């Protein structure tokens, strides 16, 4: 999407923004955009972390698995 804009297009956009908002407002706009992107990234991380944790299988200790002969008998009977 942005690859089709090119350098001349970006310069034109920056000039228009400078004319519209003036040099005194640009730092404030930059800070607001930065904060918005930071909040968006943290919210996205939380959503993906919650989704990933929800899909993980429960962890079963190795001692429990090794001490359960019923499971191996069921597997042998299915073969």
C-alpha positions in Angstrom: 0.0 0.0 0.0 2.6 2.6 1.0 5.1 1.4 -1.6 3.0 3.0 -4.3 3.2 6.4 -2.7 6.9 7.0 -3.1 9.2 9.8 -1.9 7.5 12.7 -3.8 4.1 11.7 -2.5 5.4 11.6 1.1 7.0 15.0 0.7 3.7 16.4 -0.6 1.7 14.9 2.3 4.2 16.3 4.8 3.9 19.8 3.2 0.1 19.7 3.3 0.2 18.6 7.0 2.6 21.4 7.8 0.3 24.0 6.1 -2.8 22.7 7.8 -1.5 22.3 11.3 1.4 24.7 11.5 4.9 24.0 13.0 3.7 24.5 16.6 1.1 21.7 16.5 3.3 19.1 14.8 5.1 17.9 17.9 1.8 17.5 19.8 0.3 15.5 16.8 3.4 13.3 16.7 3.2 12.5 20.5 -0.5 11.7 20.1 0.1 9.4 17.2 3.0 7.7 19.1 0.8 7.2 22.2 -2.0 5.8 20.0 0.4 3.3 18.3 1.8 2.2 21.7 -1.7 1.6 23.1 -2.7 -0.3 20.0 0.5 -2.5 20.2 -0.1 -3.3 23.8 -3.7 -4.2 23.3 -2.8 -6.4 20.4 -0.2 -8.2 22.4 -2.7 -8.8 25.2 -5.3 -10.2 22.8 -2.8 -12.5 21.1 -1.4 -13.6 24.5 -4.8 -14.4 25.8 -5.7 -16.3 22.6 -2.4 -18.2 22.7 -2.8 -19.1 26.4 -6.4 -20.3 25.7 -5.2 -22.8 23.0 -2.5 -24.4 25.0 -3.1 -27.9 26.3 -3.0 -28.3 30.0 0.4 -29.3 31.4 0.4 -32.7 33.0 3.4 -33.6 35.2 5.5 -36.5 33.9 5.1 -38.5 37.1 1.3 -38.6 36.6 1.6 -39.8 33.0 4.2 -42.4 33.9 2.3 -43.7 36.9 -0.9 -44.3 34.9 -0.9 -47.9 33.6 -4.6 -47.6 32.5 -3.8 -45.4 29.7 -1.2 -47.8 28.2 -3.6 -50.7 28.5 -6.2 -48.7 26.6 -3.7 -47.9 23.9 -2.6 -51.5 23.6 -6.2 -52.7 23.3 -6.9 -50.3 20.5 -4.0 -51.6 18.4 
